[in-house]
Amino acid sequence: MSTWREINRQLLSLTEEEVLELLNEEREGLARASILTRLHQRYCALRKARERMALFREAEGL
């Protein structure tokens, strides 16, 4: 991944685990602040969605 368009297009189809892997690779590699920020934003959005769904499932089971 190199351009913003490529990153944004590909991020939408990646899983939480895949985004985390890319984030960690970027941290260990070039560590570009703008790329780290975007990867972290996407990772947090995916994690938040997963956690929210878990809360809803838990609430439905009560």
N, CA, C and O atoms as a printed pandas DataFrame, in Angstrom:
     atom_number atom_name residue_name chain_id  residue_number  x_coord  y_coord  z_coord
0              1         N          MET        A               1    0.846   -1.176    0.000
1              2        CA          MET        A               1    0.000    0.000    0.000
2              3         C          MET        A               1    0.890    1.237    0.000
3              4         O          MET        A               1    1.836    1.335    0.782
4              5         N          SER        A               2    0.579    2.170   -0.877
5              6        CA          SER        A               2    1.438    3.338   -0.899
6              7         C          SER        A               2    0.678    4.660   -0.983
7              8         O          SER        A               2    1.080    5.625   -0.333
8              9         N          THR        A               3   -0.396    4.741   -1.750
9             10        CA          THR        A               3   -1.113    6.009   -1.845
10            11         C          THR        A               3   -2.342    5.978   -0.945
11            12         O          THR        A               3   -2.829    4.914   -0.563
12            13         N          TRP        A               4   -2.835    7.180   -0.614
13            14        CA          TRP        A               4   -4.025    7.272    0.220
14            15         C          TRP        A               4   -5.213    6.571   -0.410
15            16         O          TRP        A               4   -5.981    5.901    0.280
16            17         N          ARG        A               5   -5.368    6.722   -1.710
17            18        CA          ARG        A               5   -6.498    6.061   -2.370
18            19         C          ARG        A               5   -6.405    4.553   -2.255
19            20         O          ARG        A               5   -7.401    3.883   -1.981
20            21         N          GLU        A               6   -5.220    4.020   -2.462
21            22        CA          GLU        A               6   -5.034    2.573   -2.339
22            23         C          GLU        A               6   -5.305    2.114   -0.914
23            24         O          GLU        A               6   -5.989    1.115   -0.688
24            25         N          ILE        A               7   -4.766    2.850    0.034
25            26        CA          ILE        A               7   -4.947    2.488    1.445
26            27         C          ILE        A               7   -6.430    2.494    1.803
27            28         O          ILE        A               7   -6.939    1.516    2.349
28            29         N          ASN        A               8   -7.116    3.575    1.503
29            30        CA          ASN        A               8   -8.533    3.675    1.861
30            31         C          ASN        A               8   -9.382    2.621    1.177
31            32         O          ASN        A               8  -10.287    2.059    1.794
32            33         N          ARG        A               9   -9.103    2.345   -0.082
33            34        CA          ARG        A               9   -9.870    1.333   -0.812
34            35         C          ARG        A               9   -9.649   -0.051   -0.187
35            36         O          ARG        A               9  -10.604   -0.804    0.003
36            37         N          GLN        A              10   -8.425   -0.377    0.123
37            38        CA          GLN        A              10   -8.119   -1.701    0.667
38            39         C          GLN        A              10   -8.557   -1.854    2.119
39            40         O          GLN        A              10   -8.968   -2.938    2.533
40            41         N          LEU        A              11   -8.471   -0.786    2.885
41            42        CA          LEU        A              11   -8.843   -0.876    4.298
42            43         C          LEU        A              11  -10.295   -1.278    4.493
43            44         O          LEU        A              11  -10.625   -1.961    5.462
44            45         N          LEU        A              12  -11.150   -0.868    3.593
45            46        CA          LEU        A              12  -12.571   -1.177    3.731
46            47         C          LEU        A              12  -12.866   -2.664    3.635
47            48         O          LEU        A              12  -13.895   -3.122    4.131
48            49         N          SER        A              13  -11.984   -3.421    3.006
49            50        CA          SER        A              13  -12.240   -4.850    2.829
50            51         C          SER        A              13  -11.446   -5.720    3.792
51            52         O          SER        A              13  -11.574   -6.944    3.758
52            53         N          LEU        A              14  -10.630   -5.118    4.648
53            54        CA          LEU        A              14   -9.793   -5.893    5.555
54            55         C          LEU        A              14  -10.496   -6.152    6.878
55            56         O          LEU        A              14  -11.348   -5.376    7.312
56            57         N          THR        A              15  -10.122   -7.256    7.507
57            58        CA          THR        A              15  -10.655   -7.580    8.826
58            59         C          THR        A              15   -9.890   -6.805    9.894
59            60         O          THR        A              15   -8.847   -6.208    9.628
60            61         N          GLU        A              16  -10.426   -6.828   11.085
61            62        CA          GLU        A              16   -9.768   -6.174   12.220
62            63         C          GLU        A              16   -8.349   -6.729   12.405
63            64         O          GLU        A              16   -7.403   -5.975   12.631
64            65         N          GLU        A              17   -8.220   -8.025   12.307
65            66        CA          GLU        A              17   -6.914   -8.664   12.489
66            67         C          GLU        A              17   -5.924   -8.251   11.397
67            68         O          GLU        A              17   -4.745   -8.027   11.671
68            69         N          GLU        A              18   -6.408   -8.153   10.178
69            70        CA          GLU        A              18   -5.543   -7.762    9.066
70            71         C          GLU        A              18   -5.073   -6.314    9.207
71            72         O          GLU        A              18   -3.918   -5.997    8.923
72            73         N          VAL        A              19   -5.975   -5.443    9.647
73            74        CA          VAL        A              19   -5.600   -4.043    9.849
74            75         C          VAL        A              19   -4.589   -3.930   10.984
75            76         O          VAL        A              19   -3.630   -3.164   10.888
76            77         N          LEU        A              20   -4.797   -4.681   12.049
77            78        CA          LEU        A              20   -3.844   -4.669   13.157
78            79         C          LEU        A              20   -2.473   -5.150   12.696
79            80         O          LEU        A              20   -1.450   -4.596   13.097
80            81         N          GLU        A              21   -2.452   -6.166   11.865
81            82        CA          GLU        A              21   -1.187   -6.664   11.327
82            83         C          GLU        A              21   -0.476   -5.576   10.512
83            84         O          GLU        A              21    0.730   -5.375   10.657
84            85         N          LEU        A              22   -1.226   -4.880    9.660
85            86        CA          LEU        A              22   -0.636   -3.783    8.886
86            87         C          LEU        A              22   -0.136   -2.668    9.799
87            88         O          LEU        A              22    0.931   -2.099    9.568
88            89         N          LEU        A              23   -0.900   -2.366   10.820
89            90        CA          LEU        A              23   -0.503   -1.330   11.772
90            91         C          LEU        A              23    0.816   -1.700   12.442
91            92         O          LEU        A              23    1.719   -0.871   12.553
92            93         N          ASN        A              24    0.918   -2.930   12.880
93            94        CA          ASN        A              24    2.150   -3.379   13.526
94            95         C          ASN        A              24    3.326   -3.399   12.558
95            96         O          ASN        A              24    4.448   -3.057   12.933
96            97         N          GLU        A              25    3.074   -3.797   11.319
97            98        CA          GLU        A              25    4.137   -3.785   10.312
98            99         C          GLU        A              25    4.626   -2.366   10.054
99           100         O          GLU        A              25    5.827   -2.133    9.920
100          101         N          GLU        A              26    3.699   -1.426    9.985
101          102        CA          GLU        A              26    4.084   -0.031    9.756
102          103         C          GLU        A              26    4.874    0.500   10.953
103          104         O          GLU        A              26    5.835    1.250   10.781
104          105         N          ARG        A              27    4.475    0.118   12.148
105          106        CA          ARG        A              27    5.187    0.550   13.352
106          107         C          ARG        A              27    6.624    0.057   13.352
107          108         O          ARG        A              27    7.533    0.776   13.767
108          109         N          GLU        A              28    6.829   -1.154   12.892
109          110        CA          GLU        A              28    8.170   -1.745   12.871
110          111         C          GLU        A              28    8.974   -1.312   11.652
111          112         O          GLU        A              28   10.199   -1.428   11.643
112          113         N          GLY        A              29    8.298   -0.817   10.633
113          114        CA          GLY        A              29    8.967   -0.443    9.391
114          115         C          GLY        A              29    9.199    1.050    9.298
115          116         O          GLY        A              29    9.946    1.632   10.085
116          117         N          LEU        A              30    8.549    1.654    8.327
117          118        CA          LEU        A              30    8.759    3.073    8.051
118          119         C          LEU        A              30    8.195    3.999    9.130
119          120         O          LEU        A              30    8.685    5.114    9.313
120          121         N          ALA        A              31    7.183    3.545    9.829
121          122        CA          ALA        A              31    6.559    4.313   10.914
122          123         C          ALA        A              31    6.152    5.718   10.469
123          124         O          ALA        A              31    6.447    6.705   11.144
124          125         N          ARG        A              32    5.464    5.792    9.314
125          126        CA          ARG        A              32    4.978    7.076    8.814
126          127         C          ARG        A              32    3.758    7.499    9.621
127          128         O          ARG        A              32    2.775    6.765    9.719
128          129         N          ALA        A              33    3.838    8.687   10.193
129          130        CA          ALA        A              33    2.778    9.159   11.095
130          131         C          ALA        A              33    1.412    9.165   10.425
131          132         O          ALA        A              33    0.427    8.748   11.034
132          133         N          SER        A              34    1.335    9.625    9.197
133          134        CA          SER        A              34    0.038    9.709    8.524
134          135         C          SER        A              34   -0.549    8.322    8.264
135          136         O          SER        A              34   -1.760    8.129    8.381
136          137         N          ILE        A              35    0.290    7.373    7.919
137          138        CA          ILE        A              35   -0.176    6.008    7.671
138          139         C          ILE        A              35   -0.571    5.346    8.989
139          140         O          ILE        A              35   -1.596    4.669    9.063
140          141         N          LEU        A              36    0.242    5.540   10.029
141          142        CA          LEU        A              36   -0.086    4.994   11.343
142          143         C          LEU        A              36   -1.428    5.533   11.834
143          144         O          LEU        A              36   -2.239    4.792   12.389
144          145         N          THR        A              37   -1.650    6.819   11.625
145          146        CA          THR        A              37   -2.907    7.427   12.057
146          147         C          THR        A              37   -4.092    6.789   11.353
147          148         O          THR        A              37   -5.076    6.426   11.998
148          149         N          ARG        A              38   -4.010    6.650   10.044
149          150        CA          ARG        A              38   -5.125    6.080    9.271
150          151         C          ARG        A              38   -5.373    4.624    9.642
151          152         O          ARG        A              38   -6.520    4.211    9.813
152          153         N          LEU        A              39   -4.307    3.848    9.768
153          154        CA          LEU        A              39   -4.466    2.442   10.145
154          155         C          LEU        A              39   -5.068    2.325   11.540
155          156         O          LEU        A              39   -5.926    1.476   11.777
156          157         N          HIS        A              40   -4.623    3.173   12.460
157          158        CA          HIS        A              40   -5.152    3.131   13.819
158          159         C          HIS        A              40   -6.623    3.539   13.848
159          160         O          HIS        A              40   -7.417    2.947   14.579
160          161         N          GLN        A              41   -6.986    4.544   13.060
161          162        CA          GLN        A              41   -8.391    4.959   12.982
162          163         C          GLN        A              41   -9.271    3.809   12.512
163          164         O          GLN        A              41  -10.325    3.547   13.091
164          165         N          ARG        A              42   -8.837    3.131   11.469
165          166        CA          ARG        A              42   -9.627    2.027   10.921
166          167         C          ARG        A              42   -9.696    0.872   11.908
167          168         O          ARG        A              42  -10.756    0.278   12.101
168          169         N          TYR        A              43   -8.564    0.552   12.535
169          170        CA          TYR        A              43   -8.537   -0.525   13.517
170          171         C          TYR        A              43   -9.506   -0.223   14.658
171          172         O          TYR        A              43  -10.264   -1.098   15.077
172          173         N          CYS        A              44   -9.483    1.000   15.157
173          174        CA          CYS        A              44  -10.372    1.374   16.258
174          175         C          CYS        A              44  -11.841    1.308   15.850
175          176         O          CYS        A              44  -12.689    0.901   16.645
176          177         N          ALA        A              45  -12.140    1.699   14.635
177          178        CA          ALA        A              45  -13.525    1.634   14.150
178          179         C          ALA        A              45  -14.010    0.190   14.084
179          180         O          ALA        A              45  -15.137   -0.109   14.480
180          181         N          LEU        A              46  -13.161   -0.700   13.585
181          182        CA          LEU        A              46  -13.538   -2.112   13.501
182          183         C          LEU        A              46  -13.673   -2.730   14.890
183          184         O          LEU        A              46  -14.604   -3.492   15.150
184          185         N          ARG        A              47  -12.741   -2.400   15.776
185          186        CA          ARG        A              47  -12.794   -2.930   17.143
186          187         C          ARG        A              47  -14.046   -2.433   17.854
187          188         O          ARG        A              47  -14.717   -3.200   18.545
188          189         N          LYS        A              48  -14.363   -1.149   17.687
189          190        CA          LYS        A              48  -15.546   -0.573   18.327
190          191         C          LYS        A              48  -16.816   -1.278   17.836
191          192         O          LYS        A              48  -17.701   -1.593   18.632
192          193         N          ALA        A              49  -16.903   -1.519   16.550
193          194        CA          ALA        A              49  -18.075   -2.204   15.993
194          195         C          ALA        A              49  -18.206   -3.617   16.558
195          196         O          ALA        A              49  -19.306   -4.057   16.894
196          197         N          ARG        A              50  -17.086   -4.321   16.660
197          198        CA          ARG        A              50  -17.105   -5.682   17.214
198          199         C          ARG        A              50  -17.545   -5.661   18.675
199          200         O          ARG        A              50  -18.392   -6.454   19.086
200          201         N          GLU        A              51  -16.969   -4.752   19.454
201          202        CA          GLU        A              51  -17.301   -4.668   20.875
202          203         C          GLU        A              51  -18.755   -4.267   21.084
203          204         O          GLU        A              51  -19.423   -4.774   21.985
204          205         N          ARG        A              52  -19.236   -3.361   20.254
205          206        CA          ARG        A              52  -20.632   -2.925   20.370
206          207         C          ARG        A              52  -21.584   -4.088   20.082
207          208         O          ARG        A              52  -22.575   -4.273   20.788
208          209         N          MET        A              53  -21.283   -4.860   19.054
209          210        CA          MET        A              53  -22.134   -6.013   18.733
210          211         C          MET        A              53  -22.132   -7.022   19.874
211          212         O          MET        A              53  -23.166   -7.617   20.179
212          213         N          ALA        A              54  -20.994   -7.216   20.497
213          214        CA          ALA        A              54  -20.915   -8.126   21.641
214          215         C          ALA        A              54  -21.781   -7.612   22.789
215          216         O          ALA        A              54  -22.452   -8.397   23.459
216          217         N          LEU        A              55  -21.771   -6.329   23.013
217          218        CA          LEU        A              55  -22.620   -5.748   24.066
218          219         C          LEU        A              55  -24.095   -5.941   23.753
219          220         O          LEU        A              55  -24.878   -6.273   24.643
220          221         N          PHE        A              56  -24.486   -5.737   22.494
221          222        CA          PHE        A              56  -25.874   -5.918   22.107
222          223         C          PHE        A              56  -26.311   -7.372   22.262
223          224         O          PHE        A              56  -27.406   -7.652   22.750
224          225         N          ARG        A              57  -25.445   -8.292   21.844
225          226        CA          ARG        A              57  -25.780   -9.721   21.994
226          227         C          ARG        A              57  -25.930  -10.074   23.471
227          228         O          ARG        A              57  -26.836  -10.817   23.850
228          229         N          GLU        A              58  -25.039   -9.538   24.297
229          230        CA          GLU        A              58  -25.112   -9.772   25.735
230          231         C          GLU        A              58  -26.418   -9.217   26.315
231          232         O          GLU        A              58  -27.072   -9.870   27.128
232          233         N          ALA        A              59  -26.781   -8.023   25.894
233          234        CA          ALA        A              59  -28.004   -7.394   26.403
234          235         C          ALA        A              59  -29.244   -8.173   25.973
235          236         O          ALA        A              59  -30.205   -8.271   26.736
236          237         N          GLU        A              60  -29.233   -8.723   24.769
237          238        CA          GLU        A              60  -30.372   -9.505   24.293
238          239         C          GLU        A              60  -30.542  -10.787   25.076
239          240         O          GLU        A              60  -31.648  -11.311   25.210
240          241         N          GLY        A              61  -29.410  -11.294   25.599
241          242        CA          GLY        A              61  -29.464  -12.545   26.352
242          243         C          GLY        A              61  -29.907  -12.383   27.793
243          244         O          GLY        A              61  -30.131  -13.373   28.489
244          245         N          LEU        A              62  -30.036  -11.153   28.245
245          246        CA          LEU        A              62  -30.434  -10.924   29.648
246          247         C          LEU        A              62  -31.898  -11.141   29.880
247          248         O          LEU        A              62  -32.374  -10.986   31.004
